[in-house]
Amino acid sequence: MQCCIHVAFRGLCVLDIHEISLVEDINHAAHEEAKISSSTQRIRLLGTLLKQPKNKDLPGTPYVIGLTGGIASGKSSVCRRLEGLGAAVIDCDKLGHKAYLPGTQGFRRVLTELGQDVVGHDGSINRRALGAKVFQDRSRLDRLNQIVWPEIASMARKEMRVLGDGGCLVCVLDAAVLIEAGWDGFCHEVWSCIIHEDEALKRILNRDRLPEEKARQRIESQLSNQERVDHSNVVFCTFWEPEVTQKQVEKAWAGLMERLQSREAKPQQPKL
């Protein structure tokens, strides 16, 4: 099984490399030290800073990490691990639920755009029914996004300000559509989770019990691994054992702490 992800090392002055295969063969065990191969060396880049952050003029508190990844990429697992290391988490999926709660303008707009059949027995939006409807029709998905994305962005920025006022150092903005929605614009760094499509499909079939055709539709409706990596400062892959993922996350966190310490002596921008 091949997972050919090419990473552009723009701004990485230590290595004079413009493009490198990050994950060449995900069947190769990254944690095996008996045989050092080029594949192993590339996999060791997981969890490291691949390119310098662009948004240096953003407010310094909190320092916002935009965490993204495709369906079944292990993003939630990485997010929990970051939270365990001390990061505050803003879950954009949960904010999305609030964007169309019964009685809100978002709720009324969803019903107008997508129909009454997305309402469940309890009177709220049935997310499974909604997902089945929008993933079959790109235009419906676009209409839904136009309703909820601006609301999510507004709520997320408000939570960031609250966290900053409370002295929060690092905030993780957990968002599957971080890049598509443009929310990476108010993140200091973008960290992405990638997984080979075959592995993602297997996980979806085991976890969600969806028909294979629908599972493939969901995978194909999202950004590719390549597109995510192109936007990322740090990349993770959760293909291996949990302890391998943990090592990647700890490496990324340690690197982040070093970068934040180096910023302390520099003048900071106002809070969000």
C-alpha positions as CSV (number, residue, x, y, z in Angstrom):
1,M,0.0,0.0,0.0
2,Q,1.5,3.3,-1.0
3,C,0.7,6.7,0.5
4,C,2.7,9.2,-1.6
5,I,2.5,12.5,0.1
6,H,4.8,15.3,-1.2
7,V,5.6,18.1,1.1
8,A,6.9,21.5,0.0
9,F,9.6,22.7,2.5
10,R,9.2,26.4,1.9
11,G,11.0,28.5,4.5
12,L,12.9,25.5,5.9
13,C,16.4,26.8,5.8
14,V,18.1,23.9,7.6
15,L,17.6,21.6,4.6
16,D,18.0,22.7,1.1
17,I,15.0,20.6,0.0
18,H,12.0,22.0,-2.0
19,E,10.0,18.8,-2.2
20,I,10.3,15.4,-0.4
21,S,8.1,12.3,-0.2
22,L,6.8,12.4,3.4
23,V,5.2,9.0,3.5
24,E,6.3,6.6,0.8
25,D,5.1,3.3,2.1
26,I,2.8,3.3,5.1
27,N,3.3,-0.5,5.5
28,H,6.8,0.3,6.6
29,A,6.9,0.5,10.4
30,A,8.1,4.0,11.4
31,H,9.2,2.9,14.8
32,E,11.5,0.0,13.7
33,E,15.1,1.0,14.1
34,A,16.7,-2.2,12.9
35,K,16.9,-1.0,9.3
36,I,17.2,2.7,8.6
37,S,15.7,3.5,5.2
38,S,14.8,6.6,3.3
39,S,11.2,5.8,4.0
40,T,11.9,5.7,7.8
41,Q,13.7,9.0,7.6
42,R,10.8,10.6,5.9
43,I,8.3,9.2,8.4
44,R,10.4,10.7,11.1
45,L,9.4,14.1,9.8
46,L,5.9,13.4,11.2
47,G,5.4,15.7,14.1
48,T,8.1,18.1,13.2
49,L,7.9,21.7,11.9
50,L,7.9,21.4,8.1
51,K,7.7,25.1,7.3
52,Q,7.7,28.3,9.3
53,P,4.3,29.8,10.2
54,K,3.1,32.5,7.9
55,N,0.7,34.4,10.2
56,K,3.2,36.1,12.4
57,D,1.1,39.3,12.8
58,L,-1.7,37.5,14.6
59,P,-2.5,38.2,18.2
60,G,-0.1,36.3,20.5
61,T,-2.6,35.1,23.1
62,P,-3.7,32.4,22.8
63,Y,-1.4,30.8,20.2
64,V,-3.9,29.1,17.9
65,I,-3.2,25.7,16.3
66,G,-5.6,24.8,13.5
67,L,-5.9,21.0,13.6
68,T,-7.5,19.4,10.5
69,G,-7.8,16.0,8.8
70,G,-10.1,14.0,6.7
71,I,-12.7,11.5,7.8
72,A,-11.2,8.6,9.8
73,S,-7.7,10.3,9.8
74,G,-7.4,10.0,13.5
75,K,-7.8,13.8,14.1
76,S,-9.9,13.3,17.2
77,S,-7.3,11.1,18.7
78,V,-4.6,13.6,18.1
79,C,-6.8,16.4,19.5
80,R,-7.3,14.4,22.7
81,R,-3.6,13.9,23.0
82,L,-2.9,17.6,22.6
83,E,-5.5,18.4,25.2
84,G,-3.8,16.0,27.5
85,L,-0.5,17.9,27.1
86,G,-2.2,21.1,28.1
87,A,-3.9,22.7,25.1
88,A,-7.4,24.1,25.2
89,V,-9.7,22.8,22.5
90,I,-12.4,24.5,20.5
91,D,-14.4,21.8,18.7
92,C,-15.8,23.3,15.5
93,D,-18.1,20.3,15.0
94,K,-19.9,21.1,18.2
95,L,-20.1,24.7,17.3
96,G,-21.6,23.6,14.0
97,H,-24.4,21.9,16.0
98,K,-25.1,25.2,17.7
99,A,-25.3,27.0,14.4
100,Y,-28.6,25.2,13.5
101,L,-30.2,24.6,16.9
102,P,-34.0,24.7,16.9
103,G,-35.2,28.3,17.0
104,T,-32.1,29.8,15.4
105,Q,-31.9,31.5,12.1
106,G,-29.5,28.7,11.0
107,F,-32.2,26.1,11.8
108,R,-34.7,27.9,9.6
109,R,-32.3,28.4,6.8
110,V,-31.3,24.7,6.8
111,L,-34.9,23.7,6.5
112,T,-35.6,26.2,3.7
113,E,-32.5,25.1,1.8
114,L,-32.5,21.3,2.4
115,G,-36.1,20.4,3.4
116,Q,-38.1,19.3,6.4
117,D,-36.9,15.7,6.2
118,V,-33.6,16.5,7.9
119,V,-35.5,17.1,11.2
120,G,-35.5,14.3,13.7
121,H,-38.2,13.0,16.1
122,D,-37.0,15.4,18.8
123,G,-37.4,18.4,16.6
124,S,-33.7,19.1,16.0
125,I,-31.6,18.5,12.9
126,N,-30.8,14.8,12.4
127,R,-27.1,14.9,11.5
128,R,-27.1,11.5,9.9
129,A,-30.0,12.4,7.7
130,L,-28.4,15.8,6.9
131,G,-25.1,14.2,6.1
132,A,-26.7,11.6,3.8
133,K,-28.4,14.4,1.9
134,V,-25.5,16.8,1.5
135,F,-22.8,14.2,0.7
136,Q,-24.8,13.0,-2.3
137,D,-25.0,16.5,-3.8
138,R,-22.2,19.0,-3.9
139,S,-24.5,22.0,-4.4
140,R,-26.4,21.0,-1.2
141,L,-23.2,20.7,0.7
142,D,-22.1,24.2,-0.5
143,R,-25.4,25.7,0.6
144,L,-25.1,24.1,4.0
145,N,-21.6,25.4,4.4
146,Q,-22.7,28.9,3.5
147,I,-25.1,28.8,6.4
148,V,-23.0,27.3,9.1
149,W,-19.4,28.3,8.4
150,P,-19.7,32.0,9.1
151,E,-21.6,31.2,12.4
152,I,-18.9,28.7,13.4
153,A,-16.1,31.2,12.7
154,S,-17.8,33.9,14.8
155,M,-18.3,31.5,17.8
156,A,-14.8,30.2,17.5
157,R,-13.2,33.7,17.6
158,K,-15.3,34.5,20.6
159,E,-14.1,31.4,22.4
160,M,-10.5,32.3,21.5
161,R,-10.9,35.7,23.1
162,V,-12.4,34.2,26.3
163,L,-9.5,31.7,26.5
164,G,-7.0,34.5,25.9
165,D,-8.5,36.6,28.7
166,G,-8.2,33.6,31.0
167,G,-4.5,33.2,30.4
168,C,-4.7,30.3,27.9
169,L,-1.3,29.7,26.2
170,V,-2.3,27.3,23.4
171,C,-5.6,26.7,21.8
172,V,-6.4,24.0,19.3
173,L,-9.1,24.8,16.7
174,D,-10.3,21.3,15.9
175,A,-11.9,21.6,12.4
176,A,-12.2,19.1,9.6
177,V,-12.9,21.9,7.1
178,L,-10.3,24.3,8.5
179,I,-8.7,25.0,5.1
180,E,-11.8,24.9,3.0
181,A,-13.6,27.4,5.3
182,G,-10.6,29.7,5.4
183,W,-10.3,29.4,9.2
184,D,-6.6,28.8,8.9
185,G,-6.4,32.5,8.3
186,F,-6.8,33.1,12.1
187,C,-4.5,30.3,13.2
188,H,-0.8,30.7,13.9
189,E,-0.1,27.2,12.6
190,V,-1.9,24.4,10.7
191,W,-1.4,20.8,11.9
192,S,-2.9,18.1,9.7
193,C,-3.7,14.4,10.1
194,I,-3.3,12.2,7.0
195,I,-4.2,8.6,6.3
196,H,-4.2,6.5,3.1
197,E,-7.6,6.4,1.5
198,D,-7.8,2.6,1.8
199,E,-7.2,2.7,5.5
200,A,-9.7,5.5,5.9
201,L,-12.3,3.4,4.0
202,K,-11.6,0.4,6.2
203,R,-12.0,2.6,9.4
204,I,-15.3,4.1,8.1
205,L,-16.8,0.8,7.2
206,N,-15.9,-0.7,10.7
207,R,-16.9,2.4,12.7
208,D,-19.9,3.8,10.9
209,R,-21.3,0.7,9.2
210,L,-22.0,2.7,6.0
211,P,-22.3,1.1,2.6
212,E,-19.0,1.2,0.8
213,E,-20.3,3.5,-1.9
214,K,-21.4,6.1,0.6
215,A,-18.1,5.8,2.5
216,R,-16.2,6.5,-0.7
217,Q,-18.4,9.5,-1.4
218,R,-17.5,11.0,1.9
219,I,-13.8,10.5,1.3
220,E,-14.0,11.9,-2.3
221,S,-15.9,14.9,-1.1
222,Q,-13.0,16.2,1.0
223,L,-9.6,17.6,0.4
224,S,-6.8,15.1,-0.6
225,N,-3.9,14.3,1.7
226,Q,-1.7,16.3,-0.7
227,E,-3.8,19.4,-0.4
228,R,-3.8,19.3,3.4
229,V,-0.1,18.7,3.6
230,D,0.5,21.7,1.3
231,H,-1.2,24.0,3.8
232,S,0.4,22.4,6.9
233,N,3.2,23.4,9.2
234,V,3.1,20.0,11.0
235,V,1.7,16.6,9.8
236,F,0.7,13.5,11.7
237,C,-0.2,10.0,10.5
238,T,-2.2,7.6,12.7
239,F,-1.7,4.5,10.7
240,W,0.5,2.7,13.3
241,E,0.0,1.8,16.9
242,P,-1.3,4.4,19.4
243,E,2.1,4.8,21.0
244,V,3.5,5.9,17.6
245,T,0.9,8.6,17.3
246,Q,1.6,9.7,20.9
247,K,5.3,10.1,20.0
248,Q,4.4,12.2,17.0
249,V,2.2,14.5,19.1
250,E,4.7,14.8,21.9
251,K,7.4,15.7,19.4
252,A,5.1,18.4,17.9
253,W,4.2,19.8,21.3
254,A,7.9,20.0,22.4
255,G,8.7,21.8,19.2
256,L,5.8,24.2,19.8
257,M,6.9,25.0,23.3
258,E,10.4,25.8,22.1
259,R,8.9,28.2,19.5
260,L,6.7,29.9,22.1
261,Q,9.6,30.4,24.4
262,S,11.6,32.1,21.6
263,R,8.7,34.5,21.2
264,E,8.5,35.6,24.8
265,A,11.2,38.3,24.4
266,K,9.4,39.7,21.3
267,P,6.6,42.4,21.4
268,Q,3.2,40.7,21.2
269,Q,0.1,41.8,19.3
270,P,-3.1,42.6,21.1
271,K,-5.4,39.6,22.0
272,L,-8.0,38.4,19.6
